[in-house]
Amino acid sequence: MGKPKLKLVPVLEVAPIRPGADLIDQPYCVFKPAIELGEWVKETIIDPEGKLFNPDHEHLVEATIGWLWTNQENSKKGRRVVGQAEEPVFRCGKWQKARQELQLLQWFGDMPDFIITLDAEYCHRCSDSELLALIEHELYHCAQSRDAFDMPKFNQDTGLPMYTMRGHDVEEFVGVVKRYGVGDPEGQLAQLVKAANCSPEISNDRIATVCGTCK
């Protein structure tokens, strides 16, 4: 049995939650729990009954995801970062770990499996489709762990999925393009689609013979 078809609904029918302008205008750094956004994402995109349900995220139905708005600018290799998904990781002493855990409990009321931080300024001014594409992009990084036979892993005590982070892969690109298009025509995603539609400059067979992974 194949995957269920993605639900494609006019974006304006289910406009995503956005940060308030008051957060952006603060003169100091702010990290604010985006509780309403998290509830909206779960009800609209992750829940199988949601209007924009994406079966690629169904493994997150039982996951606890902490969403944060921030007005703190971030960049990597000269490019602005507008979203980041991560697992809570504590690599420090006992008091530091306890303090960080307390902060997360105060923010979200529970210890999250993932934390997704979004640039409030970008999310305040971007289009609905751009914000939805960003949200789903970050969700694609939140994966279920797989065993040695590539089967989904579950906690033996609770029966709940075990989670891990996932890098960029074809499934993420296909899922976002199917639902929101390629975005900026000069962006990396548009360039990837353009390259895929062109005849290959070098055949796959020739690449495979010089790739250590393929060997």
Secondary structure, DSSP 8 states (H G I E B T S, - for coil): ----------GGGG------HHHHT-SS--EEE-HHHHHHHIIIIISTTSTT--GGGGGGTT--EEEEEE----EETTEE--EEEE-----S-HHHHHHHHHHHHHHHSS--SEEEEEEHHHHHHS-HHHHHHHHHHHHHTEEE-B-TTS-B-B-TTT--B-EEE----HHHHHHHHHHH---STTSHHHHHHHHHTS--SS-HHHHHHH-TTT-
